Amino acid sequence: MNKKDIMLMITMLLIAGVCYLISNLTRNENGNQVKVSVDGKIYGTYPLYEDREIDIKTDKGNNVIVICDGSVSVKNADCKDKYCVKQGHVSKKNESIICLPHKLVVEITGKNEADKAIDSIAK
């Protein structure tokens, strides 16, 4: 290895480190809303700061979603594996809980979801 190879490796490591830090900063933001979708269609959007229990009954199955203390979890599900229940609480932006047998997606979002569709160039 010569000096240029070492400099290239250090540069690549620095770039990877910066990318990792940037992705962690955006991932660790607390979300403001919970978006619940069933079979690809939005079932409802709820504020994360209001404690509530949401019963979702579909022909695929039943789920109970709980929003409490700024986080959301699936309290109960009648699917076999119950992975959605075992996942626990989520509260960070872009985190989600998915129940595949019931085609349920519970996703933490930011307050202005409409702003996601517009990129910085269009603004």
Backbone torsions as a table, in degrees:
resi	resn	phi	psi	omega
1	MET	NA	131.6	177.0
2	ASN	-102.3	-177.2	-174.5
3	LYS	-63.6	-36.8	179.6
4	LYS	-66.8	-37.2	177.3
5	ASP	-63.8	-42.3	179.4
6	ILE	-65.5	-42.4	178.2
7	MET	-63.9	-39.2	177.9
8	LEU	-63.3	-43.6	179.4
9	MET	-64.2	-42.0	179.0
10	ILE	-64.5	-41.8	178.5
11	THR	-63.1	-43.9	179.3
12	MET	-63.2	-40.7	178.3
13	LEU	-65.5	-40.1	177.4
14	LEU	-63.9	-43.4	178.2
15	ILE	-62.8	-44.0	178.7
16	ALA	-62.7	-40.3	178.9
17	GLY	-64.0	-42.5	178.4
18	VAL	-64.8	-43.0	178.0
19	CYS	-61.7	-40.9	178.8
20	TYR	-63.5	-44.4	179.6
21	LEU	-63.9	-42.3	179.5
22	ILE	-63.6	-43.4	179.9
23	SER	-66.5	-35.5	177.6
24	ASN	-69.6	-36.7	179.5
25	LEU	-64.5	-41.6	-179.9
26	THR	-76.3	-29.6	-178.3
27	ARG	-75.4	-28.9	-174.1
28	ASN	-88.1	6.8	177.0
29	GLU	-71.3	137.7	174.7
30	ASN	-72.1	140.0	177.8
31	GLY	-85.6	168.2	-179.9
32	ASN	-112.1	-22.6	-173.9
33	GLN	-135.4	159.8	174.1
34	VAL	-117.2	121.9	176.8
35	LYS	-105.9	122.9	-179.1
36	VAL	-109.4	125.4	178.6
37	SER	-123.7	141.3	175.7
38	VAL	-126.0	123.8	179.3
39	ASP	55.5	38.0	176.9
40	GLY	82.7	-4.3	179.7
41	LYS	-109.3	139.3	-178.7
42	ILE	-68.2	122.4	178.1
43	TYR	-85.4	-37.7	179.3
44	GLY	178.7	159.6	175.6
45	THR	-125.8	128.8	-173.0
46	TYR	-129.8	144.8	176.3
47	PRO	-69.5	141.4	-177.7
48	LEU	-76.1	-18.0	-177.6
49	TYR	-88.9	-7.0	177.5
50	GLU	-101.1	118.2	178.5
51	ASP	-70.3	132.7	178.4
52	ARG	-163.9	165.1	176.2
53	GLU	-122.0	130.3	-175.9
54	ILE	-118.3	118.9	176.0
55	ASP	-93.3	123.6	178.9
56	ILE	-115.2	115.5	-179.5
57	LYS	-119.6	117.8	178.1
58	THR	-130.5	176.0	177.4
59	ASP	-70.7	-15.3	178.3
60	LYS	-86.8	-22.3	179.5
61	GLY	154.2	-177.0	-177.2
62	ASN	-119.6	140.9	175.5
63	ASN	-134.8	149.2	173.3
64	VAL	-120.6	118.5	-179.3
65	ILE	-105.6	136.6	-179.8
66	VAL	-121.3	126.7	171.8
67	ILE	-106.2	119.9	-175.7
68	CYS	-152.8	132.2	176.1
69	ASP	54.5	39.7	175.5
70	GLY	79.3	14.1	176.3
71	SER	-138.8	166.7	-178.8
72	VAL	-130.5	147.5	177.1
73	SER	-150.2	163.9	172.7
74	VAL	-97.2	113.7	-176.0
75	LYS	-77.1	-39.4	-176.1
76	ASN	-151.1	145.7	176.4
77	ALA	-150.0	146.2	179.9
78	ASP	-99.8	22.3	174.3
79	CYS	-82.0	164.8	-176.4
80	LYS	-66.4	-52.4	-170.2
81	ASP	-80.8	-27.7	179.2
82	LYS	56.3	32.3	176.7
83	TYR	-61.8	-33.9	-179.7
84	CYS	-64.7	-35.6	178.3
85	VAL	-72.7	-40.5	-177.6
86	LYS	-70.1	-19.0	-177.6
87	GLN	-67.1	-26.8	176.6
88	GLY	85.1	-153.0	-174.4
89	HIS	-90.7	142.5	172.2
90	VAL	-128.2	145.7	-179.2
91	SER	-145.4	-10.2	-176.6
92	LYS	-89.0	148.8	179.8
93	LYS	-57.2	136.8	179.5
94	ASN	74.4	3.5	172.3
95	GLU	-79.9	153.8	-179.2
96	SER	-148.9	159.4	172.5
97	ILE	-120.9	131.2	-176.0
98	ILE	-126.2	132.2	172.8
99	CYS	-113.8	100.7	-175.5
100	LEU	-64.3	-44.2	-179.1
101	PRO	-59.5	-32.9	-178.3
102	HIS	-98.9	-0.1	-178.3
103	LYS	53.8	44.8	-179.0
104	LEU	-106.8	133.4	175.7
105	VAL	-128.3	124.0	175.8
106	VAL	-113.5	115.9	-172.3
107	GLU	-126.5	137.2	174.7
108	ILE	-86.7	129.0	-178.9
109	THR	-127.3	170.4	174.5
110	GLY	-84.3	178.1	-176.2
111	LYS	-71.1	-40.8	-174.9
112	ASN	-106.2	78.5	179.8
113	GLU	-67.5	-27.0	-179.9
114	ALA	-65.6	-28.0	179.4
115	ASP	-68.5	-20.9	179.6
116	LYS	-65.0	-31.6	-175.8
117	ALA	-73.1	-19.4	-178.8
118	ILE	-103.5	122.9	178.6
119	ASP	-84.9	174.3	-174.9
120	SER	-66.3	-26.3	-179.9
121	ILE	-73.5	-38.6	-178.9
122	ALA	-70.5	-27.1	180.0
123	LYS	-68.6	NA	NA
